[in-house]
Amino acid sequence: MTDARGGSAVDRGWTWDPTLYAGSAAHYAVGRVPYPPQVVTALVGALGLDGTGTLLDVGCGPGSLTLPMAPHVARAIGVDADADMLAEAEDLARRWGVANTEWVRLRAEDLPAGLPRVDVVTFAQSFHWTDRPRVAAAVRGLLLPGGALVHVHATTHRGLDASEDAGQPLPHPRPPWPAVTDLVRRYLGPRPRAGRSVLPDTAGGDEEAVYRAAGFTGPQRLVVPGPVVVRSAEEVLAAVHSLSGAAPHLFGDRLGAFDADLRRLLAGASDDGRFSERLRDVVLDVWR
């Protein structure tokens, strides 16, 4: 979940706890739109990947970026604090026949934690949850000479609002995201939830200053246009539960009622249960 207000959750006084994404792993794998293939193509070219070297994906979730990048390195290591996310990643790796991956349960703040030095480190929608100065410094020490850090700016749970989208008309209705947000608030309250607490309202800094303070130079910026995707109602429901602010455990014994209300809302927004939306561009910042 990208923090739209800038900075990081930690910058704003929030404290991590292990329930942050509790119950979300299976929903994440279904509800988040895969990164476009052009993301991998762009990174392979910019980083000169040739099937050698080691990649470390920090906050890997169910391997959303680790798995498509793995064929281009000798060894891909995904680390995440959520055991269910790693189990999902391991299952997907097995199903996809990706044999050069390793999955380590680890908070980013505990790096290097005995991991080897690596050629590439990636943060794909994860850096904002960390103690960024501490983690950036640790990653700097993990990189081999000539290595690179890649910060992926993306929003994969939903697309552009109608007011933001100047592209061609879509083949199906957009998911009714404003109404979905209102429904979540009806059940969970107006403050965004995150684990056992809520996110404070004050803003933080920006990651560019953090990376520079840790000794990185750059960035080299690559932009991959967001595609138009078609999604089912169940994929939209999964996208909602893939968010920390709507993780299944937050609803307690009202989860069934919420899901029923959400399905009714989605059924009323599309006659055939299909939705279209244009995703935001994926921006890749390569730091050296």
TORKOL-4160 file (C-alpha; in steps of 0.2 Angstrom, whole numbers, padded with zeros to 4 digits, m for minus):
288
<pt num="1" X="0000" Y="0000" Z="0000"/>
<pt num="2" X="0008" Y="0016" Z="m0005"/>
<pt num="3" X="0006" Y="0030" Z="0008"/>
<pt num="4" X="m0001" Y="0044" Z="m0003"/>
<pt num="5" X="0003" Y="0057" Z="0010"/>
<pt num="6" X="0021" Y="0056" Z="0008"/>
<pt num="7" X="0035" Y="0051" Z="0020"/>
<pt num="8" X="0034" Y="0034" Z="0029"/>
<pt num="9" X="0023" Y="0027" Z="0042"/>
<pt num="10" X="0037" Y="0027" Z="0054"/>
<pt num="11" X="0041" Y="0045" Z="0050"/>
<pt num="12" X="0024" Y="0049" Z="0056"/>
<pt num="13" X="0026" Y="0040" Z="0073"/>
<pt num="14" X="0018" Y="0024" Z="0069"/>
<pt num="15" X="0025" Y="0008" Z="0076"/>
<pt num="16" X="0026" Y="m0008" Z="0066"/>
<pt num="17" X="0017" Y="m0024" Z="0073"/>
<pt num="18" X="0015" Y="m0041" Z="0065"/>
<pt num="19" X="m0004" Y="m0039" Z="0061"/>
<pt num="20" X="0000" Y="m0026" Z="0048"/>
<pt num="21" X="m0005" Y="m0037" Z="0033"/>
<pt num="22" X="m0013" Y="m0052" Z="0043"/>
<pt num="23" X="m0024" Y="m0062" Z="0032"/>
<pt num="24" X="m0020" Y="m0052" Z="0016"/>
<pt num="25" X="m0007" Y="m0063" Z="0008"/>
<pt num="26" X="m0019" Y="m0073" Z="m0003"/>
<pt num="27" X="m0029" Y="m0058" Z="m0007"/>
<pt num="28" X="m0013" Y="m0049" Z="m0012"/>
<pt num="29" X="m0008" Y="m0062" Z="m0025"/>
<pt num="30" X="m0025" Y="m0061" Z="m0033"/>
<pt num="31" X="m0030" Y="m0042" Z="m0031"/>
<pt num="32" X="m0014" Y="m0033" Z="m0035"/>
<pt num="33" X="m0011" Y="m0031" Z="m0054"/>
<pt num="34" X="0005" Y="m0039" Z="m0059"/>
<pt num="35" X="0019" Y="m0027" Z="m0064"/>
<pt num="36" X="0019" Y="m0025" Z="m0083"/>
<pt num="37" X="0033" Y="m0035" Z="m0092"/>
<pt num="38" X="0041" Y="m0019" Z="m0098"/>
<pt num="39" X="0046" Y="m0016" Z="m0080"/>
<pt num="40" X="0057" Y="m0031" Z="m0080"/>
<pt num="41" X="0063" Y="m0027" Z="m0097"/>
<pt num="42" X="0068" Y="m0009" Z="m0092"/>
<pt num="43" X="0077" Y="m0015" Z="m0076"/>
<pt num="44" X="0087" Y="m0029" Z="m0085"/>
<pt num="45" X="0093" Y="m0016" Z="m0098"/>
<pt num="46" X="0097" Y="m0002" Z="m0085"/>
<pt num="47" X="0106" Y="m0014" Z="m0073"/>
<pt num="48" X="0114" Y="m0025" Z="m0086"/>
<pt num="49" X="0107" Y="m0041" Z="m0079"/>
<pt num="50" X="0114" Y="m0056" Z="m0088"/>
<pt num="51" X="0108" Y="m0071" Z="m0077"/>
<pt num="52" X="0122" Y="m0069" Z="m0065"/>
<pt num="53" X="0123" Y="m0060" Z="m0048"/>
<pt num="54" X="0111" Y="m0059" Z="m0033"/>
<pt num="55" X="0095" Y="m0049" Z="m0031"/>
<pt num="56" X="0088" Y="m0044" Z="m0014"/>
<pt num="57" X="0069" Y="m0039" Z="m0014"/>
<pt num="58" X="0065" Y="m0030" Z="0003"/>
<pt num="59" X="0047" Y="m0031" Z="0008"/>
<pt num="60" X="0044" Y="m0044" Z="m0006"/>
<pt num="61" X="0026" Y="m0049" Z="m0001"/>
<pt num="62" X="0021" Y="m0064" Z="m0012"/>
<pt num="63" X="0035" Y="m0061" Z="m0024"/>
<pt num="64" X="0027" Y="m0049" Z="m0035"/>
<pt num="65" X="0043" Y="m0042" Z="m0042"/>
<pt num="66" X="0055" Y="m0055" Z="m0035"/>
<pt num="67" X="0048" Y="m0069" Z="m0046"/>
<pt num="68" X="0048" Y="m0060" Z="m0063"/>
<pt num="69" X="0066" Y="m0053" Z="m0060"/>
<pt num="70" X="0073" Y="m0070" Z="m0054"/>
<pt num="71" X="0076" Y="m0077" Z="m0072"/>
<pt num="72" X="0088" Y="m0063" Z="m0075"/>
<pt num="73" X="0100" Y="m0066" Z="m0059"/>
<pt num="74" X="0108" Y="m0082" Z="m0052"/>
<pt num="75" X="0100" Y="m0080" Z="m0035"/>
<pt num="76" X="0085" Y="m0070" Z="m0030"/>
<pt num="77" X="0081" Y="m0067" Z="m0011"/>
<pt num="78" X="0065" Y="m0061" Z="m0005"/>
<pt num="79" X="0063" Y="m0054" Z="0013"/>
<pt num="80" X="0047" Y="m0050" Z="0022"/>
<pt num="81" X="0041" Y="m0049" Z="0039"/>
<pt num="82" X="0024" Y="m0058" Z="0036"/>
<pt num="83" X="0026" Y="m0077" Z="0036"/>
<pt num="84" X="0010" Y="m0079" Z="0025"/>
<pt num="85" X="0017" Y="m0068" Z="0012"/>
<pt num="86" X="0032" Y="m0078" Z="0011"/>
<pt num="87" X="0022" Y="m0095" Z="0010"/>
<pt num="88" X="0012" Y="m0087" Z="m0004"/>
<pt num="89" X="0028" Y="m0082" Z="m0013"/>
<pt num="90" X="0036" Y="m0100" Z="m0011"/>
<pt num="91" X="0020" Y="m0108" Z="m0018"/>
<pt num="92" X="0020" Y="m0096" Z="m0033"/>
<pt num="93" X="0038" Y="m0100" Z="m0036"/>
<pt num="94" X="0035" Y="m0118" Z="m0036"/>
<pt num="95" X="0020" Y="m0117" Z="m0048"/>
<pt num="96" X="0030" Y="m0105" Z="m0059"/>
<pt num="97" X="0045" Y="m0117" Z="m0059"/>
<pt num="98" X="0056" Y="m0103" Z="m0053"/>
<pt num="99" X="0070" Y="m0113" Z="m0044"/>
<pt num="100" X="0083" Y="m0099" Z="m0039"/>
<pt num="101" X="0073" Y="m0090" Z="m0026"/>
<pt num="102" X="0075" Y="m0090" Z="m0007"/>
<pt num="103" X="0062" Y="m0083" Z="0005"/>
<pt num="104" X="0068" Y="m0076" Z="0022"/>
<pt num="105" X="0056" Y="m0069" Z="0036"/>
<pt num="106" X="0064" Y="m0053" Z="0041"/>
<pt num="107" X="0060" Y="m0035" Z="0045"/>
<pt num="108" X="0070" Y="m0023" Z="0034"/>
<pt num="109" X="0076" Y="m0015" Z="0050"/>
<pt num="110" X="0086" Y="m0031" Z="0055"/>
<pt num="111" X="0096" Y="m0031" Z="0039"/>
<pt num="112" X="0110" Y="m0037" Z="0035"/>
<pt num="113" X="0105" Y="m0051" Z="0047"/>
<pt num="114" X="0119" Y="m0063" Z="0039"/>
<pt num="115" X="0113" Y="m0061" Z="0021"/>
<pt num="116" X="0126" Y="m0060" Z="0008"/>
<pt num="117" X="0132" Y="m0045" Z="m0001"/>
<pt num="118" X="0121" Y="m0042" Z="m0017"/>
<pt num="119" X="0121" Y="m0034" Z="m0034"/>
<pt num="120" X="0104" Y="m0027" Z="m0034"/>
<pt num="121" X="0092" Y="m0022" Z="m0020"/>
<pt num="122" X="0073" Y="m0018" Z="m0024"/>
<pt num="123" X="0060" Y="m0009" Z="m0014"/>
<pt num="124" X="0043" Y="m0011" Z="m0023"/>
<pt num="125" X="0029" Y="m0002" Z="m0013"/>
<pt num="126" X="0038" Y="m0006" Z="0003"/>
<pt num="127" X="0051" Y="0007" Z="0008"/>
<pt num="128" X="0037" Y="0018" Z="0016"/>
<pt num="129" X="0034" Y="0006" Z="0030"/>
<pt num="130" X="0052" Y="0006" Z="0036"/>
<pt num="131" X="0063" Y="0016" Z="0047"/>
<pt num="132" X="0070" Y="0023" Z="0031"/>
<pt num="133" X="0087" Y="0031" Z="0036"/>
<pt num="134" X="0092" Y="0015" Z="0046"/>
<pt num="135" X="0086" Y="0003" Z="0031"/>
<pt num="136" X="0094" Y="0014" Z="0018"/>
<pt num="137" X="0111" Y="0013" Z="0027"/>
<pt num="138" X="0110" Y="m0005" Z="0030"/>
<pt num="139" X="0106" Y="m0008" Z="0011"/>
<pt num="140" X="0121" Y="0003" Z="0006"/>
<pt num="141" X="0132" Y="m0009" Z="0016"/>
<pt num="142" X="0125" Y="m0024" Z="0008"/>
<pt num="143" X="0128" Y="m0018" Z="m0010"/>
<pt num="144" X="0143" Y="m0025" Z="m0019"/>
<pt num="145" X="0154" Y="m0012" Z="m0029"/>
<pt num="146" X="0144" Y="m0006" Z="m0044"/>
<pt num="147" X="0128" Y="m0012" Z="m0037"/>
<pt num="148" X="0111" Y="m0003" Z="m0038"/>
<pt num="149" X="0096" Y="0000" Z="m0027"/>
<pt num="150" X="0079" Y="0001" Z="m0037"/>
<pt num="151" X="0064" Y="0011" Z="m0029"/>
<pt num="152" X="0048" Y="0006" Z="m0037"/>
<pt num="153" X="0034" Y="0019" Z="m0037"/>
<pt num="154" X="0018" Y="0010" Z="m0041"/>
<pt num="155" X="0000" Y="0008" Z="m0037"/>
<pt num="156" X="m0006" Y="m0010" Z="m0041"/>
<pt num="157" X="m0022" Y="m0012" Z="m0031"/>
<pt num="158" X="m0032" Y="0001" Z="m0041"/>
<pt num="159" X="m0030" Y="0013" Z="m0056"/>
<pt num="160" X="m0033" Y="0031" Z="m0061"/>
<pt num="161" X="m0048" Y="0040" Z="m0056"/>
<pt num="162" X="m0059" Y="0046" Z="m0070"/>
<pt num="163" X="m0054" Y="0064" Z="m0067"/>
<pt num="164" X="m0035" Y="0059" Z="m0069"/>
<pt num="165" X="m0037" Y="0048" Z="m0085"/>
<pt num="166" X="m0036" Y="0057" Z="m0101"/>
<pt num="167" X="m0034" Y="0041" Z="m0111"/>
<pt num="168" X="m0046" Y="0032" Z="m0123"/>
<pt num="169" X="m0063" Y="0026" Z="m0116"/>
<pt num="170" X="m0063" Y="0010" Z="m0106"/>
<pt num="171" X="m0072" Y="m0006" Z="m0111"/>
<pt num="172" X="m0080" Y="m0009" Z="m0094"/>
<pt num="173" X="m0085" Y="0002" Z="m0080"/>
<pt num="174" X="m0072" Y="0008" Z="m0067"/>
<pt num="175" X="m0072" Y="0000" Z="m0050"/>
<pt num="176" X="m0082" Y="0012" Z="m0039"/>
<pt num="177" X="m0067" Y="0016" Z="m0028"/>
<pt num="178" X="m0075" Y="0031" Z="m0019"/>
<pt num="179" X="m0090" Y="0021" Z="m0014"/>
<pt num="180" X="m0078" Y="0006" Z="m0008"/>
<pt num="181" X="m0068" Y="0018" Z="0002"/>
<pt num="182" X="m0084" Y="0025" Z="0011"/>
<pt num="183" X="m0089" Y="0007" Z="0014"/>
<pt num="184" X="m0073" Y="0003" Z="0022"/>
<pt num="185" X="m0075" Y="0018" Z="0033"/>
<pt num="186" X="m0092" Y="0013" Z="0038"/>
<pt num="187" X="m0085" Y="m0003" Z="0046"/>
<pt num="188" X="m0068" Y="0003" Z="0052"/>
<pt num="189" X="m0070" Y="0021" Z="0055"/>
<pt num="190" X="m0063" Y="0037" Z="0046"/>
<pt num="191" X="m0044" Y="0035" Z="0051"/>
<pt num="192" X="m0034" Y="0023" Z="0040"/>
<pt num="193" X="m0030" Y="0008" Z="0050"/>
<pt num="194" X="m0012" Y="0000" Z="0050"/>
<pt num="195" X="m0010" Y="m0016" Z="0061"/>
<pt num="196" X="m0017" Y="m0013" Z="0079"/>
<pt num="197" X="m0017" Y="0006" Z="0077"/>
<pt num="198" X="m0021" Y="0020" Z="0065"/>
<pt num="199" X="m0009" Y="0031" Z="0055"/>
<pt num="200" X="m0006" Y="0048" Z="0061"/>
<pt num="201" X="m0010" Y="0063" Z="0050"/>
<pt num="202" X="0007" Y="0072" Z="0050"/>
<pt num="203" X="0017" Y="0071" Z="0034"/>
<pt num="204" X="0035" Y="0065" Z="0033"/>
<pt num="205" X="0050" Y="0068" Z="0022"/>
<pt num="206" X="0054" Y="0061" Z="0005"/>
<pt num="207" X="0064" Y="0045" Z="0000"/>
<pt num="208" X="0076" Y="0055" Z="m0011"/>
<pt num="209" X="0084" Y="0064" Z="0004"/>
<pt num="210" X="0085" Y="0048" Z="0013"/>
<pt num="211" X="0094" Y="0039" Z="m0001"/>
<pt num="212" X="0106" Y="0053" Z="m0003"/>
<pt num="213" X="0110" Y="0054" Z="0015"/>
<pt num="214" X="0115" Y="0036" Z="0015"/>
<pt num="215" X="0127" Y="0039" Z="0001"/>
<pt num="216" X="0117" Y="0035" Z="m0015"/>
<pt num="217" X="0119" Y="0045" Z="m0031"/>
<pt num="218" X="0105" Y="0047" Z="m0044"/>
<pt num="219" X="0092" Y="0043" Z="m0048"/>
<pt num="220" X="0091" Y="0037" Z="m0065"/>
<pt num="221" X="0073" Y="0037" Z="m0068"/>
<pt num="222" X="0063" Y="0025" Z="m0080"/>
<pt num="223" X="0045" Y="0026" Z="m0083"/>
<pt num="224" X="0034" Y="0012" Z="m0089"/>
<pt num="225" X="0016" Y="0017" Z="m0095"/>
<pt num="226" X="0002" Y="0010" Z="m0085"/>
<pt num="227" X="m0009" Y="m0002" Z="m0095"/>
<pt num="228" X="m0027" Y="m0004" Z="m0096"/>
<pt num="229" X="m0033" Y="m0020" Z="m0086"/>
<pt num="230" X="m0049" Y="m0029" Z="m0085"/>
<pt num="231" X="m0054" Y="m0035" Z="m0068"/>
<pt num="232" X="m0067" Y="m0046" Z="m0060"/>
<pt num="233" X="m0078" Y="m0041" Z="m0045"/>
<pt num="234" X="m0068" Y="m0055" Z="m0035"/>
<pt num="235" X="m0052" Y="m0047" Z="m0040"/>
<pt num="236" X="m0057" Y="m0030" Z="m0034"/>
<pt num="237" X="m0063" Y="m0037" Z="m0018"/>
<pt num="238" X="m0046" Y="m0046" Z="m0016"/>
<pt num="239" X="m0038" Y="m0029" Z="m0020"/>
<pt num="240" X="m0047" Y="m0021" Z="m0005"/>
<pt num="241" X="m0041" Y="m0034" Z="0007"/>
<pt num="242" X="m0024" Y="m0033" Z="0000"/>
<pt num="243" X="m0022" Y="m0016" Z="0009"/>
<pt num="244" X="m0016" Y="m0014" Z="0026"/>
<pt num="245" X="m0031" Y="m0002" Z="0030"/>
<pt num="246" X="m0043" Y="m0016" Z="0025"/>
<pt num="247" X="m0034" Y="m0032" Z="0030"/>
<pt num="248" X="m0046" Y="m0046" Z="0034"/>
<pt num="249" X="m0042" Y="m0047" Z="0053"/>
<pt num="250" X="m0048" Y="m0029" Z="0055"/>
<pt num="251" X="m0066" Y="m0033" Z="0052"/>
<pt num="252" X="m0067" Y="m0046" Z="0066"/>
<pt num="253" X="m0083" Y="m0055" Z="0066"/>
<pt num="254" X="m0090" Y="m0043" Z="0053"/>
<pt num="255" X="m0079" Y="m0048" Z="0039"/>
<pt num="256" X="m0093" Y="m0059" Z="0031"/>
<pt num="257" X="m0105" Y="m0044" Z="0032"/>
<pt num="258" X="m0093" Y="m0032" Z="0024"/>
<pt num="259" X="m0089" Y="m0044" Z="0010"/>
<pt num="260" X="m0107" Y="m0046" Z="0007"/>
<pt num="261" X="m0110" Y="m0028" Z="0006"/>
<pt num="262" X="m0095" Y="m0025" Z="m0005"/>
<pt num="263" X="m0101" Y="m0039" Z="m0017"/>
<pt num="264" X="m0118" Y="m0030" Z="m0018"/>
<pt num="265" X="m0109" Y="m0013" Z="m0021"/>
<pt num="266" X="m0099" Y="m0021" Z="m0035"/>
<pt num="267" X="m0114" Y="m0030" Z="m0043"/>
<pt num="268" X="m0123" Y="m0014" Z="m0044"/>
<pt num="269" X="m0109" Y="m0005" Z="m0053"/>
<pt num="270" X="m0106" Y="m0018" Z="m0067"/>
<pt num="271" X="m0120" Y="m0028" Z="m0076"/>
<pt num="272" X="m0108" Y="m0042" Z="m0081"/>
<pt num="273" X="m0096" Y="m0041" Z="m0065"/>
<pt num="274" X="m0081" Y="m0034" Z="m0075"/>
<pt num="275" X="m0072" Y="m0018" Z="m0073"/>
<pt num="276" X="m0059" Y="m0009" Z="m0082"/>
<pt num="277" X="m0046" Y="0004" Z="m0076"/>
<pt num="278" X="m0030" Y="0012" Z="m0082"/>
<pt num="279" X="m0015" Y="0009" Z="m0070"/>
<pt num="280" X="m0004" Y="0023" Z="m0065"/>
<pt num="281" X="0013" Y="0023" Z="m0073"/>
<pt num="282" X="0027" Y="0013" Z="m0064"/>
<pt num="283" X="0041" Y="0024" Z="m0060"/>
<pt num="284" X="0058" Y="0016" Z="m0057"/>
<pt num="285" X="0072" Y="0025" Z="m0048"/>
<pt num="286" X="0089" Y="0017" Z="m0050"/>
<pt num="287" X="0101" Y="0023" Z="m0036"/>
<pt num="288" X="0120" Y="0019" Z="m0037"/>
